[in-house]
C-alpha cells in the first residue's frame, strides 16, 4: 500500500516535488491548503507522514511551523533541501505583455520582486499555494492571469511558461522536514549510526549567561550548532524558547549532551533525530 504523505499545497507544488524526491514515486498525496491542516492530517491519521517547509535561504525561518511541531508532539524524521525555481506561466497562446495579474503564494511573490518590478502595471494577488493558482488557471481557462509556480505545475496543468527562473536570487533553496506522529515512531538502535543531526527545543532561565552556558556544553560535547531560533513562550510573557539544530559525528556525543541539557534547561525536548541531508 502506498504511503499517504501530507503536503502543504496541491499536486505540482514544491511540497509535492519534495515528497516524490524524499519518499519515492509510490505515494498517495494528501493535499492540505495550510500547515495547520497538514498537522491535522497527521493527527487524524489521514496521512502516514508529511513534508513541511521550515526555512528558506532568502526569507529565513517559517517561524510558526516550529511551534506547530512542538505543540502537537510530532517527530522530525528527516530533512530535504529543495532548489526553488519560479516560472511565470499562463494559458497557452498568451504573451507576457498581455498579462494583467500575477497570482502566487506571498513568499513566491517576494522572491520574484525584482522581476515583477519590471512590469509595474501588474496586479499582484496573494494565494494559498503556487501550484493551486496554476490549477485554477487551467481549470477555469483564465486569460490575462499568470501564476508564479514550479516547473512541475506547468507540466501537470498544461500551461505555457512565459518566463523561466524569475526568482531574484538564483541560488534559492528551501529546507523541508519530514514528519511523523511521535507515538508511531520506532528508533532502532541499529539505525543510530545513521543519525548525525538533531532538532531540539529548550527554555533557559533569566540568569546572565544561561544560553552561553548551554552552547558551551554543546561545544564541549562535540556538537556543531547549525541553527538557532527563539520563539516567545505564549503562556509566559517575555520568556523565550530556543529551537536548535545540531550535528555530530558520533551518536554517543549527542547522548551525553542530551543528558546534561535535560538537567540544565527547562522543558528540554528532542524534536527529532535524523540524517544530515547536507552531508549524506
Kinemage of the C-alpha trace (Angstrom):
@kinemage 1
@onewidth
@group {chain A} dominant
@subgroup {mainchain}
@vectorlist {calphas} color= white
{ca unk a 1} P 0.000 0.000 0.000
{ca unk a 2} L 1.281 3.462 -0.900
{ca unk a 3} L 2.381 5.775 1.880
{ca unk a 4} L -0.070 8.633 2.395
{ca unk a 5} L 2.001 11.819 2.508
{ca unk a 6} L 0.534 15.151 3.603
{ca unk a 7} L 1.794 18.244 1.793
{ca unk a 8} L 1.021 21.935 2.035
{ca unk a 9} L -0.496 22.787 -1.314
{ca unk a 10} L -1.649 20.706 -4.260
{ca unk a 11} L -0.068 18.474 -6.872
{ca unk a 12} L 2.638 20.324 -8.767
{ca unk a 13} L 3.837 22.315 -5.765
{ca unk a 14} L 7.334 22.305 -4.281
{ca unk a 15} L 5.985 20.218 -1.401
{ca unk a 16} L 4.813 17.643 -3.953
{ca unk a 17} L 8.258 17.543 -5.586
{ca unk a 18} L 9.926 17.102 -2.195
{ca unk a 19} L 7.523 14.277 -1.284
{ca unk a 20} L 8.484 12.487 -4.504
{ca unk a 21} L 12.201 13.081 -4.002
{ca unk a 22} L 12.162 12.017 -0.353
{ca unk a 23} L 9.640 9.151 -0.279
{ca unk a 24} L 9.714 7.989 -3.904
{ca unk a 25} L 7.024 7.831 -6.552
{ca unk a 26} L 4.799 5.251 -4.830
{ca unk a 27} L 2.946 7.690 -2.606
{ca unk a 28} L -0.590 8.979 -2.254
{ca unk a 29} L -0.792 12.742 -1.774
{ca unk a 30} L -2.908 14.255 0.964
{ca unk a 31} L -3.300 17.862 -0.172
{ca unk a 32} L -3.612 20.499 2.572
{ca unk a 33} L -4.043 24.224 1.960
{ca unk a 34} L -2.380 25.272 5.225
{ca unk a 35} L 0.296 23.999 7.562
{ca unk a 36} L -2.317 23.649 10.314
{ca unk a 37} L -4.336 21.386 8.015
{ca unk a 38} L -1.168 19.391 7.290
{ca unk a 39} L -0.653 18.761 11.000
{ca unk a 40} L -4.306 17.798 11.419
{ca unk a 41} L -3.941 15.265 8.602
{ca unk a 42} L -1.203 13.600 10.643
{ca unk a 43} L -3.092 13.797 13.937
{ca unk a 44} L -6.237 12.322 12.399
{ca unk a 45} L -4.117 9.648 10.672
{ca unk a 46} L -5.413 10.644 7.248
{ca unk a 47} L -1.709 10.780 6.396
{ca unk a 48} L 1.098 8.440 7.442
{ca unk a 49} L 3.828 11.066 7.186
{ca unk a 50} L 4.251 14.640 5.946
{ca unk a 51} L 6.732 17.090 4.493
{ca unk a 52} L 6.796 20.682 5.734
{ca unk a 53} L 8.851 23.695 4.681
{ca unk a 54} L 10.761 25.063 7.667
{ca unk a 55} L 13.212 27.671 6.322
{ca unk a 56} L 14.252 29.390 3.120
{ca unk a 57} L 17.741 30.578 2.199
{ca unk a 58} L 16.366 34.025 1.302
{ca unk a 59} L 13.346 34.613 3.520
{ca unk a 60} L 14.595 32.791 6.618
{ca unk a 61} L 12.646 30.613 9.034
{ca unk a 62} L 8.946 29.862 8.777
{ca unk a 63} L 8.575 30.550 12.466
{ca unk a 64} L 5.002 29.298 13.098
{ca unk a 65} L 5.995 25.850 11.855
{ca unk a 66} L 8.460 25.417 14.710
{ca unk a 67} L 5.603 25.964 17.153
{ca unk a 68} L 3.360 23.511 15.281
{ca unk a 69} L 5.934 20.728 15.544
{ca unk a 70} L 6.409 21.321 19.263
{ca unk a 71} L 2.784 21.829 20.250
{ca unk a 72} L 1.496 18.671 18.613
{ca unk a 73} L 4.274 16.295 19.675
{ca unk a 74} L 5.266 15.477 16.109
{ca unk a 75} L 8.660 13.949 15.400
{ca unk a 76} L 11.067 15.194 12.750
{ca unk a 77} L 12.334 12.096 10.953
{ca unk a 78} L 14.422 13.640 8.192
{ca unk a 79} L 15.137 16.666 6.037
{ca unk a 80} L 15.453 17.590 2.373
{ca unk a 81} L 16.874 20.683 0.675
{ca unk a 82} L 14.993 21.725 -2.450
{ca unk a 83} L 16.228 24.216 -5.032
{ca unk a 84} L 13.389 26.656 -5.658
{ca unk a 85} L 12.639 27.635 -9.252
{ca unk a 86} L 9.870 30.101 -10.031
{ca unk a 87} L 8.394 30.226 -13.545
{ca unk a 88} L 5.758 32.629 -14.886
{ca unk a 89} L 3.064 30.523 -16.550
{ca unk a 90} L -0.314 31.146 -18.168
{ca unk a 91} L -2.851 29.623 -20.538
{ca unk a 92} L -1.421 28.725 -23.935
{ca unk a 93} L -1.074 31.430 -26.561
{ca unk a 94} L -0.593 34.394 -24.232
{ca unk a 95} L 2.388 36.720 -24.074
{ca unk a 96} L 3.921 38.399 -21.044
{ca unk a 97} L 2.759 41.825 -22.264
{ca unk a 98} L -0.862 40.648 -22.168
{ca unk a 99} L -0.772 39.614 -18.507
{ca unk a 100} L -2.586 41.930 -16.085
{ca unk a 101} L -2.465 39.884 -12.876
{ca unk a 102} L 0.101 37.569 -11.330
{ca unk a 103} L -1.112 35.233 -8.593
{ca unk a 104} L 1.073 33.201 -6.251
{ca unk a 105} L 1.984 32.452 -2.664
{ca unk a 106} L 3.211 35.601 -0.845
{ca unk a 107} L 6.668 34.056 -0.393
{ca unk a 108} L 6.979 33.391 -4.119
{ca unk a 109} L 5.909 36.941 -4.969
{ca unk a 110} L 8.523 38.257 -2.534
{ca unk a 111} L 11.235 36.077 -4.027
{ca unk a 112} L 10.468 37.395 -7.527
{ca unk a 113} L 10.272 41.070 -6.554
{ca unk a 114} L 12.966 42.291 -8.940
{ca unk a 115} L 11.440 40.615 -11.974
{ca unk a 116} L 7.924 41.782 -11.150
{ca unk a 117} L 9.236 45.336 -10.712
{ca unk a 118} L 9.921 45.404 -14.458
{ca unk a 119} L 6.158 45.265 -15.030
{ca unk a 120} L 4.699 47.985 -12.768
{ca unk a 121} L 1.220 47.592 -14.304
{ca unk a 122} L 0.844 44.063 -12.920
{ca unk a 123} L -1.595 43.467 -10.087
{ca unk a 124} L -0.029 41.057 -7.607
{ca unk a 125} L -2.510 38.721 -5.911
{ca unk a 126} L -1.580 36.524 -2.956
{ca unk a 127} L -2.792 32.927 -2.946
{ca unk a 128} L -2.616 29.942 -0.620
{ca unk a 129} L -0.326 27.937 -2.876
{ca unk a 130} L 1.737 28.350 -6.035
{ca unk a 131} L 0.518 25.245 -7.838
{ca unk a 132} L -3.098 25.883 -6.807
{ca unk a 133} L -3.088 29.059 -8.916
{ca unk a 134} L -1.762 27.118 -11.895
{ca unk a 135} L -4.509 24.547 -11.394
{ca unk a 136} L -7.200 27.240 -11.254
{ca unk a 137} L -5.931 28.981 -14.393
{ca unk a 138} L -6.080 25.685 -16.280
{ca unk a 139} L -9.486 24.609 -14.950
{ca unk a 140} L -11.170 27.984 -15.495
{ca unk a 141} L -9.370 28.851 -18.728
{ca unk a 142} L -8.349 32.235 -17.297
{ca unk a 143} L -6.774 34.771 -19.605
{ca unk a 144} L -4.552 37.757 -18.751
{ca unk a 145} L -3.740 35.977 -15.479
{ca unk a 146} L -0.420 34.277 -14.780
{ca unk a 147} L 0.888 32.156 -11.951
{ca unk a 148} L 4.321 32.025 -10.385
{ca unk a 149} L 4.812 28.336 -9.729
{ca unk a 150} L 7.348 25.482 -10.024
{ca unk a 151} L 8.121 23.989 -13.449
{ca unk a 152} L 6.254 20.837 -12.437
{ca unk a 153} L 2.981 22.776 -12.216
{ca unk a 154} L 3.174 23.906 -15.847
{ca unk a 155} L 3.657 20.310 -16.949
{ca unk a 156} L 0.833 18.964 -14.810
{ca unk a 157} L -1.751 21.591 -15.776
{ca unk a 158} L -0.811 22.183 -19.400
{ca unk a 159} L 0.231 25.816 -19.014
{ca unk a 160} L 2.704 27.719 -21.148
{ca unk a 161} L 5.842 29.028 -19.466
{ca unk a 162} L 6.266 32.723 -20.327
{ca unk a 163} L 9.484 33.293 -18.366
{ca unk a 164} L 11.764 30.810 -16.649
{ca unk a 165} L 13.591 31.215 -13.338
{ca unk a 166} L 12.298 34.662 -12.379
{ca unk a 167} L 13.459 34.383 -8.759
{ca unk a 168} L 15.649 37.309 -7.730
{ca unk a 169} L 18.386 35.105 -6.294
{ca unk a 170} L 19.100 32.080 -8.443
{ca unk a 171} L 20.684 30.081 -5.644
{ca unk a 172} L 17.409 29.839 -3.727
{ca unk a 173} L 16.683 26.777 -1.616
{ca unk a 174} L 14.169 25.714 0.987
{ca unk a 175} L 14.755 23.216 3.754
{ca unk a 176} L 11.892 20.793 4.277
{ca unk a 177} L 11.419 18.422 7.203
{ca unk a 178} L 9.759 15.003 7.167
{ca unk a 179} L 7.251 14.485 9.967
{ca unk a 180} L 5.552 11.577 11.696
{ca unk a 181} L 3.447 11.146 14.824
{ca unk a 182} L 5.783 10.571 17.750
{ca unk a 183} L 3.884 7.567 19.098
{ca unk a 184} L 4.248 5.825 15.730
{ca unk a 185} L 7.981 6.344 15.551
{ca unk a 186} L 10.333 3.472 16.296
{ca unk a 187} L 14.019 4.328 16.542
{ca unk a 188} L 16.024 1.156 16.195
{ca unk a 189} L 19.387 1.019 17.892
{ca unk a 190} L 20.844 -0.345 14.664
{ca unk a 191} L 19.987 2.940 12.949
{ca unk a 192} L 21.820 5.113 15.446
{ca unk a 193} L 24.917 5.007 13.266
{ca unk a 194} L 22.968 6.809 10.531
{ca unk a 195} L 21.877 9.619 12.853
{ca unk a 196} L 24.118 12.673 12.877
{ca unk a 197} L 21.686 15.563 13.318
{ca unk a 198} L 19.036 16.511 15.859
{ca unk a 199} L 16.454 19.240 16.395
{ca unk a 200} L 15.962 20.393 19.979
{ca unk a 201} L 13.761 22.754 21.984
{ca unk a 202} L 14.514 24.119 25.437
{ca unk a 203} L 13.967 27.102 27.717
{ca unk a 204} L 16.705 28.784 29.759
{ca unk a 205} L 16.264 30.815 32.913
{ca unk a 206} L 16.782 34.588 33.092
{ca unk a 207} L 20.243 34.418 34.624
{ca unk a 208} L 23.006 36.180 32.739
{ca unk a 209} L 24.963 33.817 30.529
{ca unk a 210} L 22.419 30.962 30.682
{ca unk a 211} L 22.259 30.496 26.932
{ca unk a 212} L 26.025 30.828 26.602
{ca unk a 213} L 26.456 28.057 29.181
{ca unk a 214} L 24.152 25.778 27.182
{ca unk a 215} L 26.047 26.495 23.984
{ca unk a 216} L 29.351 25.788 25.715
{ca unk a 217} L 28.041 22.382 26.819
{ca unk a 218} L 27.087 21.602 23.236
{ca unk a 219} L 30.560 22.568 22.081
{ca unk a 220} L 32.226 20.532 24.830
{ca unk a 221} L 30.170 17.516 23.721
{ca unk a 222} L 31.356 17.953 20.129
{ca unk a 223} L 28.013 19.165 18.807
{ca unk a 224} L 28.020 21.669 15.959
{ca unk a 225} L 25.268 24.284 16.154
{ca unk a 226} L 23.761 24.794 12.679
{ca unk a 227} L 20.569 26.669 13.571
{ca unk a 228} L 19.132 28.611 16.488
{ca unk a 229} L 15.711 30.241 16.556
{ca unk a 230} L 13.937 31.838 19.517
{ca unk a 231} L 10.169 31.983 19.953
{ca unk a 232} L 8.138 33.589 22.750
{ca unk a 233} L 6.588 31.238 25.276
{ca unk a 234} L 2.974 32.328 24.854
{ca unk a 235} L 1.813 31.482 28.364
{ca unk a 236} L 4.780 33.291 29.973
{ca unk a 237} L 5.323 36.864 28.696
{ca unk a 238} L 8.948 37.848 27.980
{ca unk a 239} L 10.169 34.279 28.219
{ca unk a 240} L 11.617 32.552 25.177
{ca unk a 241} L 12.080 29.000 23.960
{ca unk a 242} L 15.023 28.121 21.752
{ca unk a 243} L 14.768 25.804 18.770
{ca unk a 244} L 18.190 24.460 17.865
{ca unk a 245} L 19.635 22.159 15.219
{ca unk a 246} L 22.907 20.377 15.942
{ca unk a 247} L 25.097 17.962 14.029
{ca unk a 248} L 27.573 15.458 15.445
{ca unk a 249} L 29.998 12.780 14.341
{ca unk a 250} L 29.133 10.147 16.935
{ca unk a 251} L 25.745 9.396 18.464
{ca unk a 252} L 27.272 8.943 21.925
{ca unk a 253} L 28.305 12.603 21.893
{ca unk a 254} L 24.690 13.568 21.365
{ca unk a 255} L 23.570 11.211 24.145
{ca unk a 256} L 25.971 12.885 26.568
{ca unk a 257} L 24.764 16.358 25.629
{ca unk a 258} L 21.161 15.198 25.879
{ca unk a 259} L 21.681 14.019 29.454
{ca unk a 260} L 23.392 17.254 30.517
{ca unk a 261} L 20.960 19.626 28.810
{ca unk a 262} L 17.965 17.831 30.282
{ca unk a 263} L 19.285 18.831 33.718
{ca unk a 264} L 20.459 22.335 32.789
{ca unk a 265} L 17.416 23.625 30.896
{ca unk a 266} L 13.661 23.806 31.301
{ca unk a 267} L 11.320 21.697 29.177
{ca unk a 268} L 14.129 20.144 27.161
{ca unk a 269} L 12.732 18.196 24.202
{ca unk a 270} L 14.234 16.322 21.283
{ca unk a 271} L 12.035 17.160 18.313
{ca unk a 272} L 13.813 14.720 16.037
{ca unk a 273} L 16.941 12.683 15.356
{ca unk a 274} L 17.825 12.046 11.712
{ca unk a 275} L 20.455 12.107 8.979
{ca unk a 276} L 22.012 15.403 7.935
{ca unk a 277} L 20.870 15.898 4.326
{ca unk a 278} L 23.784 18.193 3.501
{ca unk a 279} L 26.311 15.545 4.432
{ca unk a 280} L 24.695 12.339 3.266
